[in-house]
């Protein structure tokens, strides 16, 4: 199989891992998850980003993967940070 296919798979994994790191960071800051969970996703992201660089250097694909990973991280962080609290339906379910 061509090496570019594997670089594409690693690039897609890098974007996914960056998204997951962005989702875990707000929970880590609130103390809801352990530090190791955030660092695990961050380490996976960095390893995949460096693996995309390994064969061909900083070409258009590597830069594209980095940009998509940064955008996925920022989008996930913003989405997770600004979640609405669950709606309280107690009074509708159990009227007084």
Biopython code that builds the backbone (N, CA, C, O; Angstrom):
import numpy as np
from Bio.PDB.StructureBuilder import StructureBuilder

atoms = [
    (1, "UNK", "N", (0.847, -1.185, 0.000)),
    (1, "UNK", "CA", (0.000, 0.000, 0.000)),
    (1, "UNK", "C", (0.887, 1.241, 0.000)),
    (1, "UNK", "O", (1.973, 1.237, 0.581)),
    (2, "UNK", "N", (0.433, 2.268, -0.634)),
    (2, "UNK", "CA", (1.252, 3.481, -0.675)),
    (2, "UNK", "C", (1.353, 4.149, 0.697)),
    (2, "UNK", "O", (0.440, 4.082, 1.520)),
    (3, "UNK", "N", (2.478, 4.781, 0.902)),
    (3, "UNK", "CA", (2.733, 5.442, 2.178)),
    (3, "UNK", "C", (1.796, 6.624, 2.382)),
    (3, "UNK", "O", (1.502, 6.980, 3.523)),
    (4, "UNK", "N", (1.325, 7.237, 1.313)),
    (4, "UNK", "CA", (0.419, 8.386, 1.438)),
    (4, "UNK", "C", (-0.915, 7.981, 2.068)),
    (4, "UNK", "O", (-1.542, 8.774, 2.770)),
    (5, "UNK", "N", (-1.338, 6.754, 1.817)),
    (5, "UNK", "CA", (-2.566, 6.266, 2.442)),
    (5, "UNK", "C", (-2.406, 6.226, 3.960)),
    (5, "UNK", "O", (-3.292, 6.654, 4.698)),
    (6, "UNK", "N", (-1.276, 5.711, 4.413)),
    (6, "UNK", "CA", (-1.017, 5.636, 5.851)),
    (6, "UNK", "C", (-0.869, 7.030, 6.459)),
    (6, "UNK", "O", (-1.289, 7.264, 7.592)),
    (7, "UNK", "N", (-0.277, 7.944, 5.713)),
    (7, "UNK", "CA", (-0.194, 9.325, 6.201)),
    (7, "UNK", "C", (-1.584, 9.922, 6.337)),
    (7, "UNK", "O", (-1.841, 10.679, 7.273)),
    (8, "UNK", "N", (-2.475, 9.598, 5.426)),
    (8, "UNK", "CA", (-3.850, 10.074, 5.516)),
    (8, "UNK", "C", (-4.581, 9.497, 6.717)),
    (8, "UNK", "O", (-5.329, 10.201, 7.396)),
    (9, "UNK", "N", (-4.361, 8.219, 6.976)),
    (9, "UNK", "CA", (-4.973, 7.580, 8.142)),
    (9, "UNK", "C", (-4.435, 8.214, 9.420)),
    (9, "UNK", "O", (-5.203, 8.503, 10.337)),
    (10, "UNK", "N", (-3.134, 8.430, 9.486)),
    (10, "UNK", "CA", (-2.549, 9.083, 10.654)),
    (10, "UNK", "C", (-3.055, 10.518, 10.796)),
    (10, "UNK", "O", (-3.272, 10.993, 11.910)),
    (11, "UNK", "N", (-3.240, 11.199, 9.683)),
    (11, "UNK", "CA", (-3.777, 12.558, 9.733)),
    (11, "UNK", "C", (-5.200, 12.590, 10.262)),
    (11, "UNK", "O", (-5.550, 13.455, 11.065)),
    (12, "UNK", "N", (-6.022, 11.649, 9.814)),
    (12, "UNK", "CA", (-7.397, 11.576, 10.312)),
    (12, "UNK", "C", (-7.409, 11.230, 11.801)),
    (12, "UNK", "O", (-8.212, 11.773, 12.560)),
    (13, "UNK", "N", (-6.522, 10.331, 12.216)),
    (13, "UNK", "CA", (-6.426, 9.992, 13.635)),
    (13, "UNK", "C", (-5.975, 11.205, 14.446)),
    (13, "UNK", "O", (-6.463, 11.427, 15.555)),
    (14, "UNK", "N", (-5.062, 11.976, 13.906)),
    (14, "UNK", "CA", (-4.574, 13.181, 14.591)),
    (14, "UNK", "C", (-5.710, 14.176, 14.805)),
    (14, "UNK", "O", (-5.833, 14.752, 15.886)),
    (15, "UNK", "N", (-6.530, 14.381, 13.797)),
    (15, "UNK", "CA", (-7.657, 15.305, 13.924)),
    (15, "UNK", "C", (-8.648, 14.782, 14.964)),
    (15, "UNK", "O", (-9.152, 15.556, 15.777)),
    (16, "UNK", "N", (-8.928, 13.493, 14.949)),
    (16, "UNK", "CA", (-9.838, 12.901, 15.942)),
    (16, "UNK", "C", (-9.282, 13.038, 17.351)),
    (16, "UNK", "O", (-10.008, 13.413, 18.272)),
    (17, "UNK", "N", (-7.999, 12.736, 17.523)),
    (17, "UNK", "CA", (-7.392, 12.834, 18.850)),
    (17, "UNK", "C", (-7.382, 14.279, 19.345)),
    (17, "UNK", "O", (-7.577, 14.524, 20.536)),
    (18, "UNK", "N", (-7.158, 15.230, 18.452)),
    (18, "UNK", "CA", (-7.193, 16.638, 18.844)),
    (18, "UNK", "C", (-8.604, 17.030, 19.276)),
    (18, "UNK", "O", (-8.774, 17.782, 20.236)),
    (19, "UNK", "N", (-9.604, 16.529, 18.579)),
    (19, "UNK", "CA", (-10.993, 16.798, 18.962)),
    (19, "UNK", "C", (-11.278, 16.249, 20.357)),
    (19, "UNK", "O", (-11.887, 16.932, 21.180)),
    (20, "UNK", "N", (-10.845, 15.031, 20.623)),
    (20, "UNK", "CA", (-11.075, 14.434, 21.938)),
    (20, "UNK", "C", (-10.308, 15.173, 23.031)),
    (20, "UNK", "O", (-10.816, 15.320, 24.143)),
    (21, "UNK", "N", (-9.112, 15.635, 22.740)),
    (21, "UNK", "CA", (-8.353, 16.421, 23.722)),
    (21, "UNK", "C", (-9.078, 17.727, 24.020)),
    (21, "UNK", "O", (-9.108, 18.178, 25.165)),
    (22, "UNK", "N", (-9.661, 18.331, 22.993)),
    (22, "UNK", "CA", (-10.428, 19.556, 23.196)),
    (22, "UNK", "C", (-11.683, 19.331, 24.021)),
    (22, "UNK", "O", (-12.094, 20.220, 24.766)),
    (23, "UNK", "N", (-12.293, 18.176, 23.907)),
    (23, "UNK", "CA", (-13.485, 17.869, 24.710)),
    (23, "UNK", "C", (-13.128, 17.584, 26.166)),
    (23, "UNK", "O", (-13.904, 17.904, 27.066)),
    (24, "UNK", "N", (-11.979, 16.993, 26.402)),
    (24, "UNK", "CA", (-11.602, 16.613, 27.761)),
    (24, "UNK", "C", (-11.034, 17.793, 28.546)),
    (24, "UNK", "O", (-11.146, 17.822, 29.771)),
    (25, "UNK", "N", (-10.426, 18.764, 27.865)),
    (25, "UNK", "CA", (-9.774, 19.876, 28.570)),
    (25, "UNK", "C", (-10.709, 20.650, 29.505)),
    (25, "UNK", "O", (-10.307, 20.906, 30.639)),
    (26, "UNK", "N", (-11.920, 21.038, 29.115)),
    (26, "UNK", "CA", (-12.790, 21.736, 30.071)),
    (26, "UNK", "C", (-13.153, 20.879, 31.288)),
    (26, "UNK", "O", (-13.246, 21.391, 32.404)),
    (27, "UNK", "N", (-13.355, 19.589, 31.073)),
    (27, "UNK", "CA", (-13.661, 18.700, 32.199)),
    (27, "UNK", "C", (-12.450, 18.572, 33.120)),
    (27, "UNK", "O", (-12.600, 18.488, 34.339)),
    (28, "UNK", "N", (-11.262, 18.557, 32.541)),
    (28, "UNK", "CA", (-10.036, 18.502, 33.342)),
    (28, "UNK", "C", (-9.889, 19.777, 34.168)),
    (28, "UNK", "O", (-9.513, 19.717, 35.339)),
    (29, "UNK", "N", (-10.179, 20.913, 33.574)),
    (29, "UNK", "CA", (-10.070, 22.180, 34.299)),
    (29, "UNK", "C", (-11.076, 22.280, 35.445)),
    (29, "UNK", "O", (-10.799, 22.913, 36.464)),
    (30, "UNK", "N", (-12.235, 21.659, 35.280)),
    (30, "UNK", "CA", (-13.250, 21.660, 36.341)),
    (30, "UNK", "C", (-12.974, 20.596, 37.390)),
    (30, "UNK", "O", (-13.638, 20.570, 38.427)),
    (31, "UNK", "N", (-12.015, 19.723, 37.144)),
    (31, "UNK", "CA", (-11.687, 18.666, 38.089)),
    (31, "UNK", "C", (-12.563, 17.441, 37.950)),
    (31, "UNK", "O", (-12.612, 16.619, 38.865)),
    (32, "UNK", "N", (-13.258, 17.293, 36.829)),
    (32, "UNK", "CA", (-14.149, 16.156, 36.627)),
    (32, "UNK", "C", (-13.421, 14.908, 36.138)),
    (32, "UNK", "O", (-13.897, 13.791, 36.344)),
    (33, "UNK", "N", (-12.278, 15.087, 35.497)),
    (33, "UNK", "CA", (-11.498, 13.947, 35.004)),
    (33, "UNK", "C", (-10.056, 14.087, 35.475)),
    (33, "UNK", "O", (-9.609, 15.169, 35.854)),
    (34, "UNK", "N", (-9.341, 12.965, 35.442)),
    (34, "UNK", "CA", (-7.944, 12.962, 35.859)),
    (34, "UNK", "C", (-7.056, 13.622, 34.816)),
    (34, "UNK", "O", (-7.412, 13.726, 33.642)),
    (35, "UNK", "N", (-5.909, 14.058, 35.270)),
    (35, "UNK", "CA", (-4.928, 14.696, 34.391)),
    (35, "UNK", "C", (-4.460, 13.728, 33.309)),
    (35, "UNK", "O", (-4.226, 14.136, 32.171)),
    (36, "UNK", "N", (-4.323, 12.456, 33.653)),
    (36, "UNK", "CA", (-3.804, 11.474, 32.705)),
    (36, "UNK", "C", (-4.710, 11.310, 31.489)),
    (36, "UNK", "O", (-4.229, 11.010, 30.396)),
    (37, "UNK", "N", (-5.996, 11.501, 31.665)),
    (37, "UNK", "CA", (-6.920, 11.365, 30.531)),
    (37, "UNK", "C", (-6.670, 12.454, 29.497)),
    (37, "UNK", "O", (-6.638, 12.179, 28.298)),
    (38, "UNK", "N", (-6.491, 13.701, 29.962)),
    (38, "UNK", "CA", (-6.206, 14.792, 29.031)),
    (38, "UNK", "C", (-4.840, 14.604, 28.382)),
    (38, "UNK", "O", (-4.705, 14.742, 27.166)),
    (39, "UNK", "N", (-3.827, 14.290, 29.189)),
    (39, "UNK", "CA", (-2.487, 14.128, 28.628)),
    (39, "UNK", "C", (-2.411, 12.933, 27.685)),
    (39, "UNK", "O", (-1.609, 12.939, 26.751)),
    (40, "UNK", "N", (-3.212, 11.931, 27.908)),
    (40, "UNK", "CA", (-3.251, 10.791, 26.988)),
    (40, "UNK", "C", (-3.715, 11.201, 25.600)),
    (40, "UNK", "O", (-3.097, 10.830, 24.602)),
    (41, "UNK", "N", (-4.805, 11.968, 25.530)),
    (41, "UNK", "CA", (-5.290, 12.439, 24.228)),
    (41, "UNK", "C", (-4.298, 13.401, 23.598)),
    (41, "UNK", "O", (-4.086, 13.368, 22.385)),
    (42, "UNK", "N", (-3.691, 14.253, 24.405)),
    (42, "UNK", "CA", (-2.722, 15.214, 23.883)),
    (42, "UNK", "C", (-1.490, 14.498, 23.336)),
    (42, "UNK", "O", (-0.977, 14.868, 22.280)),
    (43, "UNK", "N", (-1.014, 13.484, 24.041)),
    (43, "UNK", "CA", (0.145, 12.724, 23.579)),
    (43, "UNK", "C", (-0.159, 12.002, 22.268)),
    (43, "UNK", "O", (0.670, 11.994, 21.358)),
    (44, "UNK", "N", (-1.332, 11.402, 22.168)),
    (44, "UNK", "CA", (-1.711, 10.739, 20.910)),
    (44, "UNK", "C", (-1.740, 11.730, 19.753)),
    (44, "UNK", "O", (-1.302, 11.418, 18.646)),
    (45, "UNK", "N", (-2.260, 12.928, 20.017)),
    (45, "UNK", "CA", (-2.327, 13.955, 18.978)),
    (45, "UNK", "C", (-0.938, 14.343, 18.498)),
    (45, "UNK", "O", (-0.689, 14.417, 17.295)),
    (46, "UNK", "N", (-0.044, 14.588, 19.429)),
    (46, "UNK", "CA", (1.317, 15.013, 19.071)),
    (46, "UNK", "C", (2.054, 13.909, 18.329)),
    (46, "UNK", "O", (2.748, 14.186, 17.351)),
    (47, "UNK", "N", (1.921, 12.672, 18.769)),
    (47, "UNK", "CA", (2.602, 11.558, 18.113)),
    (47, "UNK", "C", (2.115, 11.404, 16.672)),
    (47, "UNK", "O", (2.921, 11.216, 15.761)),
    (48, "UNK", "N", (0.814, 11.482, 16.466)),
    (48, "UNK", "CA", (0.288, 11.368, 15.097)),
    (48, "UNK", "C", (0.710, 12.558, 14.238)),
    (48, "UNK", "O", (1.022, 12.390, 13.059)),
    (49, "UNK", "N", (0.723, 13.752, 14.819)),
    (49, "UNK", "CA", (1.144, 14.927, 14.054)),
    (49, "UNK", "C", (2.616, 14.814, 13.639)),
    (49, "UNK", "O", (2.981, 15.195, 12.527)),
    (50, "UNK", "N", (3.441, 14.301, 14.518)),
    (50, "UNK", "CA", (4.848, 14.115, 14.171)),
    (50, "UNK", "C", (5.038, 12.967, 13.182)),
    (50, "UNK", "O", (5.931, 13.029, 12.338)),
    (51, "UNK", "N", (4.225, 11.936, 13.269)),
    (51, "UNK", "CA", (4.327, 10.817, 12.334)),
    (51, "UNK", "C", (3.952, 11.243, 10.912)),
    (51, "UNK", "O", (4.499, 10.716, 9.943)),
    (52, "UNK", "N", (3.031, 12.185, 10.786)),
    (52, "UNK", "CA", (2.675, 12.693, 9.458)),
    (52, "UNK", "C", (3.867, 13.431, 8.853)),
    (52, "UNK", "O", (4.053, 13.424, 7.636)),
    (53, "UNK", "N", (4.665, 14.060, 9.694)),
    (53, "UNK", "CA", (5.864, 14.777, 9.243)),
    (53, "UNK", "C", (7.009, 13.860, 8.862)),
    (53, "UNK", "O", (7.852, 14.233, 8.046)),
    (54, "UNK", "N", (7.057, 12.688, 9.427)),
    (54, "UNK", "CA", (8.226, 11.825, 9.377)),
    (54, "UNK", "C", (8.731, 11.560, 7.960)),
    (54, "UNK", "O", (9.932, 11.667, 7.711)),
    (55, "UNK", "N", (7.871, 11.229, 7.059)),
    (55, "UNK", "CA", (8.303, 10.782, 5.732)),
    (55, "UNK", "C", (8.599, 11.926, 4.767)),
    (55, "UNK", "O", (9.628, 11.912, 4.092)),
    (56, "UNK", "N", (7.712, 12.915, 4.695)),
    (56, "UNK", "CA", (7.827, 13.921, 3.638)),
    (56, "UNK", "C", (8.133, 15.316, 4.150)),
    (56, "UNK", "O", (8.280, 16.234, 3.343)),
    (57, "UNK", "N", (8.232, 15.511, 5.437)),
    (57, "UNK", "CA", (8.494, 16.846, 5.953)),
    (57, "UNK", "C", (7.218, 17.670, 5.987)),
    (57, "UNK", "O", (6.112, 17.136, 5.917)),
    (58, "UNK", "N", (7.391, 18.962, 6.096)),
    (58, "UNK", "CA", (6.250, 19.878, 6.232)),
    (58, "UNK", "C", (5.698, 20.223, 4.849)),
    (58, "UNK", "O", (5.960, 21.305, 4.324)),
    (59, "UNK", "N", (4.942, 19.311, 4.271)),
    (59, "UNK", "CA", (4.305, 19.569, 2.981)),
    (59, "UNK", "C", (2.871, 20.032, 3.208)),
    (59, "UNK", "O", (2.462, 20.278, 4.342)),
    (60, "UNK", "N", (2.129, 20.146, 2.142)),
    (60, "UNK", "CA", (0.753, 20.653, 2.227)),
    (60, "UNK", "C", (-0.134, 19.731, 3.071)),
    (60, "UNK", "O", (-1.010, 20.204, 3.795)),
    (61, "UNK", "N", (0.090, 18.438, 2.980)),
    (61, "UNK", "CA", (-0.730, 17.510, 3.760)),
    (61, "UNK", "C", (-0.476, 17.679, 5.252)),
    (61, "UNK", "O", (-1.422, 17.718, 6.039)),
    (62, "UNK", "N", (0.775, 17.779, 5.645)),
    (62, "UNK", "CA", (1.104, 17.929, 7.067)),
    (62, "UNK", "C", (0.539, 19.239, 7.611)),
    (62, "UNK", "O", (-0.022, 19.268, 8.706)),
    (63, "UNK", "N", (0.681, 20.292, 6.870)),
    (63, "UNK", "CA", (0.153, 21.586, 7.319)),
    (63, "UNK", "C", (-1.367, 21.548, 7.387)),
    (63, "UNK", "O", (-1.965, 22.111, 8.304)),
    (64, "UNK", "N", (-1.993, 20.885, 6.419)),
    (64, "UNK", "CA", (-3.443, 20.738, 6.437)),
    (64, "UNK", "C", (-3.922, 19.945, 7.645)),
    (64, "UNK", "O", (-4.931, 20.288, 8.261)),
    (65, "UNK", "N", (-3.201, 18.892, 7.978)),
    (65, "UNK", "CA", (-3.555, 18.092, 9.156)),
    (65, "UNK", "C", (-3.427, 18.932, 10.410)),
    (65, "UNK", "O", (-4.304, 18.883, 11.273)),
    (66, "UNK", "N", (-2.363, 19.697, 10.531)),
    (66, "UNK", "CA", (-2.171, 20.550, 11.711)),
    (66, "UNK", "C", (-3.282, 21.582, 11.833)),
    (66, "UNK", "O", (-3.805, 21.815, 12.923)),
    (67, "UNK", "N", (-3.642, 22.199, 10.713)),
    (67, "UNK", "CA", (-4.707, 23.218, 10.744)),
    (67, "UNK", "C", (-6.033, 22.579, 11.131)),
    (67, "UNK", "O", (-6.759, 23.125, 11.962)),
    (68, "UNK", "N", (-6.358, 21.435, 10.543)),
    (68, "UNK", "CA", (-7.605, 20.750, 10.893)),
    (68, "UNK", "C", (-7.607, 20.289, 12.347)),
    (68, "UNK", "O", (-8.637, 20.357, 13.018)),
    (69, "UNK", "N", (-6.462, 19.822, 12.838)),
    (69, "UNK", "CA", (-6.379, 19.383, 14.232)),
    (69, "UNK", "C", (-6.566, 20.571, 15.176)),
    (69, "UNK", "O", (-7.260, 20.455, 16.187)),
    (70, "UNK", "N", (-5.957, 21.699, 14.858)),
    (70, "UNK", "CA", (-6.122, 22.884, 15.705)),
    (70, "UNK", "C", (-7.569, 23.364, 15.684)),
    (70, "UNK", "O", (-8.108, 23.758, 16.719)),
    (71, "UNK", "N", (-8.202, 23.332, 14.509)),
    (71, "UNK", "CA", (-9.600, 23.748, 14.407)),
    (71, "UNK", "C", (-10.512, 22.782, 15.162)),
    (71, "UNK", "O", (-11.456, 23.213, 15.824)),
    (72, "UNK", "N", (-10.237, 21.484, 15.069)),
    (72, "UNK", "CA", (-11.041, 20.495, 15.787)),
    (72, "UNK", "C", (-10.890, 20.672, 17.293)),
    (72, "UNK", "O", (-11.870, 20.571, 18.031)),
    (73, "UNK", "N", (-9.662, 20.937, 17.756)),
    (73, "UNK", "CA", (-9.428, 21.160, 19.180)),
    (73, "UNK", "C", (-10.199, 22.387, 19.659)),
    (73, "UNK", "O", (-10.877, 22.340, 20.686)),
    (74, "UNK", "N", (-10.095, 23.477, 18.918)),
    (74, "UNK", "CA", (-10.775, 24.717, 19.316)),
    (74, "UNK", "C", (-12.291, 24.558, 19.290)),
    (74, "UNK", "O", (-12.979, 25.035, 20.192)),
    (75, "UNK", "N", (-12.812, 23.898, 18.273)),
    (75, "UNK", "CA", (-14.258, 23.697, 18.174)),
    (75, "UNK", "C", (-14.768, 22.829, 19.323)),
    (75, "UNK", "O", (-15.789, 23.143, 19.935)),
    (76, "UNK", "N", (-14.062, 21.745, 19.615)),
    (76, "UNK", "CA", (-14.484, 20.862, 20.696)),
    (76, "UNK", "C", (-14.387, 21.568, 22.049)),
    (76, "UNK", "O", (-15.263, 21.410, 22.900)),
    (77, "UNK", "N", (-13.326, 22.343, 22.244)),
    (77, "UNK", "CA", (-13.167, 23.071, 23.511)),
    (77, "UNK", "C", (-14.302, 24.075, 23.699)),
    (77, "UNK", "O", (-14.881, 24.172, 24.781)),
    (78, "UNK", "N", (-14.617, 24.821, 22.640)),
    (78, "UNK", "CA", (-15.668, 25.828, 22.737)),
    (78, "UNK", "C", (-17.034, 25.180, 22.942)),
    (78, "UNK", "O", (-17.833, 25.653, 23.750)),
    (79, "UNK", "N", (-17.298, 24.117, 22.226)),
    (79, "UNK", "CA", (-18.579, 23.427, 22.349)),
    (79, "UNK", "C", (-18.759, 22.856, 23.748)),
    (79, "UNK", "O", (-19.828, 22.993, 24.343)),
    (80, "UNK", "N", (-17.737, 22.229, 24.267)),
    (80, "UNK", "CA", (-17.825, 21.612, 25.594)),
    (80, "UNK", "C", (-17.857, 22.659, 26.713)),
    (80, "UNK", "O", (-18.487, 22.445, 27.748)),
    (81, "UNK", "N", (-17.178, 23.789, 26.500)),
    (81, "UNK", "CA", (-17.143, 24.829, 27.534)),
    (81, "UNK", "C", (-18.470, 25.562, 27.669)),
    (81, "UNK", "O", (-18.816, 26.022, 28.758)),
    (82, "UNK", "N", (-19.215, 25.676, 26.578)),
    (82, "UNK", "CA", (-20.442, 26.471, 26.583)),
    (82, "UNK", "C", (-21.692, 25.615, 26.493)),
    (82, "UNK", "O", (-22.679, 26.021, 25.879)),
    (83, "UNK", "N", (-21.661, 24.443, 27.093)),
    (83, "UNK", "CA", (-22.855, 23.589, 27.086)),
    (83, "UNK", "C", (-23.923, 24.179, 27.988)),
    (83, "UNK", "O", (-23.627, 24.762, 29.030)),
    (84, "UNK", "N", (-25.166, 24.018, 27.570)),
    (84, "UNK", "CA", (-26.279, 24.439, 28.414)),
    (84, "UNK", "C", (-26.477, 23.409, 29.513)),
    (84, "UNK", "O", (-26.304, 22.213, 29.278)),
    (85, "UNK", "N", (-26.837, 23.857, 30.708)),
    (85, "UNK", "CA", (-27.141, 22.874, 31.751)),
    (85, "UNK", "C", (-28.430, 22.130, 31.398)),
    (85, "UNK", "O", (-29.274, 22.666, 30.680)),
    (86, "UNK", "N", (-28.588, 20.913, 31.889)),
    (86, "UNK", "CA", (-29.813, 20.173, 31.570)),
    (86, "UNK", "C", (-31.043, 20.886, 32.129)),
    (86, "UNK", "O", (-31.004, 21.462, 33.217)),
    (87, "UNK", "N", (-32.114, 20.836, 31.379)),
    (87, "UNK", "CA", (-33.349, 21.511, 31.776)),
    (87, "UNK", "C", (-33.998, 20.780, 32.952)),
    (87, "UNK", "O", (-34.070, 19.551, 32.966)),
    (88, "UNK", "N", (-34.466, 21.541, 33.929)),
    (88, "UNK", "CA", (-35.110, 20.965, 35.102)),
    (88, "UNK", "C", (-36.607, 20.816, 34.819)),
    (88, "UNK", "O", (-37.338, 21.805, 34.766)),
    (89, "UNK", "N", (-37.046, 19.589, 34.642)),
    (89, "UNK", "CA", (-38.440, 19.310, 34.319)),
    (89, "UNK", "C", (-39.214, 18.747, 35.515)),
    (89, "UNK", "O", (-40.290, 18.174, 35.343)),
    (90, "UNK", "N", (-38.681, 18.905, 36.702)),
    (90, "UNK", "CA", (-39.304, 18.343, 37.887)),
    (90, "UNK", "C", (-40.719, 18.853, 38.094)),
    (90, "UNK", "O", (-41.616, 18.076, 38.421)),
    (91, "UNK", "N", (-40.930, 20.154, 37.906)),
    (91, "UNK", "CA", (-42.248, 20.738, 38.149)),
    (91, "UNK", "C", (-43.266, 20.329, 37.078)),
    (91, "UNK", "O", (-44.469, 20.313, 37.338)),
    (92, "UNK", "N", (-42.791, 20.003, 35.895)),
    (92, "UNK", "CA", (-43.720, 19.538, 34.862)),
    (92, "UNK", "C", (-44.089, 18.071, 35.062)),
    (92, "UNK", "O", (-45.218, 17.671, 34.775)),
    (93, "UNK", "N", (-43.158, 17.278, 35.547)),
    (93, "UNK", "CA", (-43.420, 15.868, 35.768)),
    (93, "UNK", "C", (-44.220, 15.647, 37.030)),
    (93, "UNK", "O", (-45.157, 14.848, 37.045)),
    (94, "UNK", "N", (-43.856, 16.352, 38.097)),
    (94, "UNK", "CA", (-44.534, 16.227, 39.389)),
    (94, "UNK", "C", (-45.138, 17.568, 39.777)),
    (94, "UNK", "O", (-44.505, 18.337, 40.500)),
    (95, "UNK", "N", (-46.363, 17.870, 39.308)),
    (95, "UNK", "CA", (-46.966, 19.154, 39.667)),
    (95, "UNK", "C", (-47.279, 19.217, 41.157)),
    (95, "UNK", "O", (-47.539, 18.198, 41.797)),
    (96, "UNK", "N", (-47.249, 20.404, 41.682)),
    (96, "UNK", "CA", (-47.483, 20.570, 43.119)),
    (96, "UNK", "C", (-48.941, 20.593, 43.449)),
    (96, "UNK", "O", (-49.308, 20.726, 44.616)),
]
sb = StructureBuilder()
sb.init_structure("model")
sb.init_model(0)
sb.init_chain("A")
sb.init_seg("    ")
for serial, (resi, resn, name, xyz) in enumerate(atoms, 1):
    if name == "N":
        sb.init_residue(resn, " ", resi, " ")
    sb.init_atom(name, np.array(xyz, "f"), 0.0, 1.0, " ", f" {name:<3s}", serial, name[0])
structure = sb.get_structure()
